């Protein structure tokens, strides 16, 4: 079981902003999962992997792939209080889910 969080590289987010957006995405996708999946993922150590996407189009492609695989997922849009304009899509978490199924949606992406 794992979760992959895709983060946009074109936004030049600061490290703190990036960390916050990844955390928002992880928690939101976790909440989208059913209780059996949540329990299994927690029992296996809550593996998370952060990967790069080049921009908004690639971010939404990841979300579409997750949807096709039937995986819990979440796209995060920034509130706009600090570095970004309100509503800017920043990250997409995919999973938790079985490694092989999550890889079907995200395996083509490079590590952040």
N, C-alpha and C positions, 0 to 999 in steps of 0.2 A: 504494500500500500504506500502511496505517496501523493504529494500535492506539488504541482509546478506553478510558479507564479511568473508570468511574463511581464516585463517592465520595459517601457519605451525608453530608448536611448536618445531620441531626438529632442527630448525636453530639457536635457542638462539639469536634472533635478539634483539638488544637494544631497549629501549622504543621509542626513536626517529626514528630509522629505521623502527620499526613496524608501528608507526603512519604514516610515509611517504608511506609505501607500502599499507596500508589500504586506504589512501587518493587516491593514484594512481588507485587502483582497483575500488573504488567507482566512481570516475569521469569517468573512461574508460567504465564501464558498463552502467552508465547513458547516455553516448554518443552513446551507442549501442541501446538504447531504442528509440521507435518511439516518435514523438512529443506529441501525446495524453497521453502516459504513463508518459513521463517526466513532463508534465503539472500537471497531477493528483497527482503524487508523491510529487512534489513541493508544491502543494496546501494542502497536508495533513501533511506537516512538515518534509518531507525527512527522515523518520525513517530509522535508520541504526543499525544493530546488528552485533557484531563481535564474531565469533565462532572459535573453535580450529579444526585443522586437524593435524594428527600425522606426515604426511610426504607427499612427492610428489605424491605417488599413490592415497592417499585419496583426495588430492587437485584436481587432474584430474578427480577423480570420481565425485566430486561436479560439475565440469564443464560439464561432460557428463550428469549428472542428469538435470542440467539447460538447456542444449541443447534439451534433450528429452521433457522437459516441454515447450519449445519454449520461454524461458526467455532470456532477454538480460543478458550477462555475460562477464566477462573479467578475464583472467589469467595474472598476472603481473610477468614479469621476471626482476630480478634486473640488473642494468647496471654494477655493479661490481666496483663502485668507492670507496666503503668504506669497509663494513664488509663481503660481500659475493662475490663469484666468478661470473663473468659475465654470464648472462643467467639463473641464479638460479631462478626457479619458487618459489614465496613467498606467494602470496595471490590469491584468486579468489572471485570476487564479483558476486553475483547473484541478479538480479533485477535492477531496481525497477519492482515490479509486485504485483499482489494481494497477500495478506498474505498467503492464503491457497495454492496458486500455488508455491510460494517461499518455503513454508514449505515442499512441496512434494520433493523438491531438497535438503533442508538443515535442516529439522526439527529433524533429528537424531543426530545432532552435539551439543556439549556442549558449553556454553558461554566461551569466552576467559577471 
